[in-house]
Amino acid sequence: MAERQSTAVVAVALLALLSGCAGLGLDTELDRDGAPAPDVANGTAATVVEVTDGDTIDVRYPNGSTDTVRLLGVDTPEVGVDNDPTEFEGVPDDETGAACLESAGEDASAFARERLLGERVTLVTDPAADRRDRYGRLLAYVHVDEGESAGTATAGSGPTANDTTGNRTDVNYRLVAAGHARVYDTTFARSDRYYAAESAAQDAGRALWGCRSPDATDTGGSEFVDSGGPVATSASGLAVERVHADAAGNDHENLNDEYVVFGNDADVTLPLGGWVVRDDGGHSYAFPAEFALGPGETVTLRTGAGEDTADTLYWGSDSAVWNNGGDTVVVERDGETVLRYAYE
């Protein structure tokens, strides 16, 4: 009898052990702290604790474990190490191209840091892509939930989900659309959309693609780059693409050669009617009622007079607005500042 009881106890213990293993999942990956990493196949919440550069971040999961995430499908210029200009289509393969890319890498890192550091995000992996790279980093789309409690996974938020569901922003896509990253040549479900955004950024000469110009120079980390943009982007996606403050000749006599280019860095249409643009000198301009800017579109706001079109608006000022020696571009909505860019 004692032998039967002992056998029964062992059997129960084995069942309990197997049950525990099944609950954990025998194929569960370990994150870099050695703790089981949460399943992110359909999206999971995490907090960004460090931004290494434009395409690599460290996150902490709700269970306290940490992980390194490589943003899927994008590649930003390196910072602190040599860049290979041949990886970036059209950038000169020389010292000038490499120096310009290093500066662009710093801008990409600042862009990612501003949007991600300390934020709660949703990580979404892609069944069409590898789950981790050769360095063990998680490959994922990084979504920021703007205007709501961030980081909550949305049911069905797989790689083909609408990136604008609720207030979610696909930061990977935003990097490409803003010209801070190239599309990494690999297989992933959103590649067609990313390539389209990359093409638009190249055509506009945004950010790193300004390095393709023979007149491109190392910006030395400065935000003000008159030859391309965006140089500042708001949470809504409205961006200052370019500030051309110094018109040819006398500024006051060539008002329409003084302008600011705004862009829509979001993947939804921005209704700008009634939004106000102003400077440090007290000048102000209101976007026409019903004016809207589609995803990836730009509009040039010229200081002088003319007939408004879908891509060119006129301030109607009889004197220059933007100070050549330094000024601030401010955009307000309902009296609240949504975008501010100071240049020197």
N, C-alpha and C positions, 0 to 999 in steps of 0.2 A: 504493500500500500504506500509506504513512504517513497519507494522508487517511482511509482506512478505520479505521486504528488510533485516530486522533484522534476519529473519530465514535463508535467503540465506547467509548472512555474517557468521553466526554461522556454517552453513554447510561447507562453504569454509574453515573456520578455522579448523574444525574437520578433513577435508580431508588433509589439510596441515600437521596437527599434526601426523595423521596416516602415511602419506607419509614419514615424517621424521623418525618415529619409524621403518618403514620398511627398510629405508636406513641403520639404525644403526643395525638392526637385534634384535628382541626381546629376543633371547636367547644368545646374545653376553655375554661372560664371562667378569668379571672385574678383572684386574690385581691387585697387592697388593697396588698400588697407587690410586685405585679407578677409573682409566681410562679404557675404553674398550681395551682389549688386542687384537692385530691383529690376524687374522685367520692364523694359521700356518699349516693347514692340508696338504698343498702342499709345504711347506717350506717358511720361511720368514726371512728377514735379521734382525740381531740384533748385538749389540756390547757388548762384555763381559766386565763388569765393576768390577767384583769381583769374585775370585775363593775361595769358602769356604773350599773345600777339593777336593779330587780326582774326586768325582762324583756329586758335587753340585756347581752351578755357579749362579751369578746374571747378568742379561742382561738389556740393554736399547734398546727399539725399536725406529725406525726412528721418531715416533710421540712423543717421549719423555717419554713415560710410561716405567715402569720397571717391571721385573718379576724374579722369582726364578725358575731355571731349574734344575731338577734332571735328570741326564743322563740316558736314558732308557736302561734297560737290563743289567746294570753293578752295581757292588758294590765294593767299595774300602775299605780297612781297615780304622777304625776310627782314628782320631788324637785328643789327649787330653781327651779322654774317654776310658773306658775299652773295649777291643775287646773280642768277643766270638770266640775262636779258632775253636769250633765245626762248625762254619759257613763256614770254609775254609778247604776243604777236605784234610785230611792228616796232618794238622798242629797239633802238640801236644797240648792237652788241659791242659796246665800248665803255670806257670809264664814265662818260657822261650818262649813258643809259643806266648803268649800275648805280651811280650816285643818285639819280632821279628816283629809281626804284626803292632805294633805301629810305629816302624821304617819304615816298608813297607808303612804304611799310609802316613808318611811324604814324602817318595819318590814319592808316587802316586800324592800327592798334588803338589809337585814340578814339576812333569811331566805335570800335567794339567795346572799349572800356566804358565809354559814356552810356552805352545802351544796355550793357550786361552786368557790370560789376555790382555785386550786392543785390541783384534782381532775382526774383523767383521766375523760373522759366519752365517750359515743358519740352522735354527731349523726345524726339520721335525718330525711331530707326526706320530703315527702308529694307523690306524683304528683297528688293532687287539689287541691293548693295551688300558688301561685306559688313558684318557687325562691328568688327574691330580691325584696326590697321596693324601693320607689322610691329609697331611699337606698343601694341596693347591698348591704344586709345579707342574709346567708344566713338563710332561714326554716327552722327545724328544731325537732324535738323533741329535748330534751336528756335523755339517760339517764345516771344515775350507777350504776355497778356496785358495790353495797355488799357488803363482806365478801369480795370476790375481787379479782383484778387488774382494775382498772377500765379502761374505754375500749375493750375488745376488741369489735369488731363481731360480731354473732351472725348466722349464716346465716339468711336469710329474715326479717330484722328490719325489715320494711317497716312502714308506718304502721298496718296492721291487726293487727300482731303482738301477742301477749299482753304487756302492759306489765310483768308480774311474772315473766317467764321468767328463771330463775336468780334473782339478787338485784338485777335492774335496777329502778330507780325512775325513772318519768317525772316529771321535775321540773316541767315545764309543768303537768301535771295536779295535782301536789302543791300548787303555788301557788294554783290555783283551789280545790281542796278545803279548803285552810287559810284561804280567804277573803282571801288577799293579792292576788288578781287577778280581774278579770272576764274572761269569754270574749269574745274579739275577734270581732266580727260579720263573719266571712268564711267561705269554703269550705275545710274540711279534714276528713279522714276520721274523726277522733276527736271531732268536735264534739258528737255526741249524748251521749257519756259526759261530756264537759267541762260541757255545760249542766246535766246532772243533778247534778254535783258543785257547780256554782255555785248551783243552787237550794237544795241542802242547806246550803251555807255561808250563804246569805242567811237561810234560816229559823232558823239557829242564831245569827245575828248575829255571825259570826266576823270578826275583824280589820276590814278596811275596811267591811264591812257593818254594823258597829257605828255607823258614821257616819250610818246612816239613822234612828237613834233620836233623838228630840227632846232627850234628855238627854246626847247624845254631846258630848264635849269634846275639845279638842286635848290629846293625851297628852304633847306636848313631847318625843317620842322615847322616853319611858319604856316599859319592857317590861311594867310592871304595869298592866293594864287590867281592872278588875273587871267591866266591862259586856260583855265579849266576849273571844274568843280565836281561835286558840290563842296563848298567850304564849310557849310553849316547845315544841319538837318534837324527839324523839330520832331517831337514824338508823333505828330500827326502825319509826318512824311513830307511836309513842305520844306524845300531846301533852297538855300542861296547857292546857285550854281556858279555865279560869276559877278564881280563888281567891277565895272569899268568907269572909274571916277574921273579919270583925266582924259577929257575929250581932246581931239586933235585941235591945235590952235587955241584960241580963247574959248574957255569953257562956256562962257555966257553967250557966245555967238555961235556955238555949235552944240546946242542943247540935246539934240537927238543922238549925239555920239557919247553922251553920258547916260549910262543905263545900268540896271541890275537885272540879272537873269534868275528867275525863280523856276524851280522844277518840282515835279511830284515824284517823290522817291517811294511812295506807297504803292500798293497794288490795288487800290480803290480810287475812284474819282474824288477829288477834293473840291467841295463847293466853297469858293473863296469870296462870293458876293458879300460886300460890306466889310471884309477884313481890311484893316488899315495898315499902311506902310508909313513909317516915319523915320526921321534922322535925329541927330543930336541938336540940330539947329532949329527945331520946331516946325519943320516942313512936314506935311502929311498928305497922304493920298489914299483914297478908298477904292478898292476893286469894284467894278461895276456890278450892279445887282444881277444875280443869276449867273455870274461868271464862274466857270468851273474848269479845273485842270485834270485831265485824264491821267491814268497811270503812265509814268515814263515821259509825259509831255513837259515842255518848258514854255515859259512866256517871258518875253523881254519887256521890261517897264522902262521906257525912254522918258527922259525928263521933259522934253519939249512937247510940241503939239502935233497931232496927226489923227488919222482915222483908225480907231481900234479894230483889231482883228483877233482871231483865235490865238495867235501866237505873238502878237505885239500890242502893247497898251501904251498910252501916252499920259503922262502926269499932267501936262498942260501948264507947267510952270514957266514963268517969263524970265527966270534966272536959274543958274546952276544950283543943284541941291547937294550933291555929294562932295564933301571936302576932300581934296586930293591928298592932304597931309594926314588924314585919319578921320574916321566917322563911325557911326554905328547904324546898321540896318536893323530896324525893329518891326516886327509884324504883330499886330494885336487883333484879337477876336473878342468882340463884346467887352472891350476894355481890358482884357487880360493878355499879357505877353505870351505868344506861343513860339516865337523865334527871335533870337537876338544874335547878330554877328558884328563884332567890332574889328575894324581893320586899321592898320597904321600905314 
